[in-house]
Amino acid sequence: MLEDGEGWSKVVTFSGPSDEVEAWVAENFDSGIQSEAYKDDMTAAVERLGTGVQKQGDRLAEGVEGGVAFLVLVGQGETPEVHVAVRRTGR
């Protein structure tokens, strides 16, 4: 459930073996998630997920699906963390 109408809410955070995370990415993003962060704490990630969550090299995807805007961050390593933030767009 989204809170505060237009506010960003972290609604999903999970981790798992990298092959399972990559399977989730492939299932939910036709072209995968290719965009890599060039530095820690990029503005979009900080605004949506908070400071210290996103690191250089993490992959990011953002967009709008129906009436919901989203940002997905996929971490690195053997057991990457995935963070998903969403908000209603009012459309």
C-alpha angles and dihedrals in degrees: 000000000000117000130213095011101250098025123108114251125190099227105166133033119164141148137197144144110322093245091057092047090049090050089053091049092049091049094051104034118048093204096033121235109294104160112104124197111246093204142013119277101014112194098251092051094046092049092051105030106019134248120314098021101097121058133190109279095026113130120243134195127178135172147114126279115184107314096339129089116205144187121197122192120191115195128211138253138046093315107027122192118230121206123190123190123185140179136179114256097201092236 
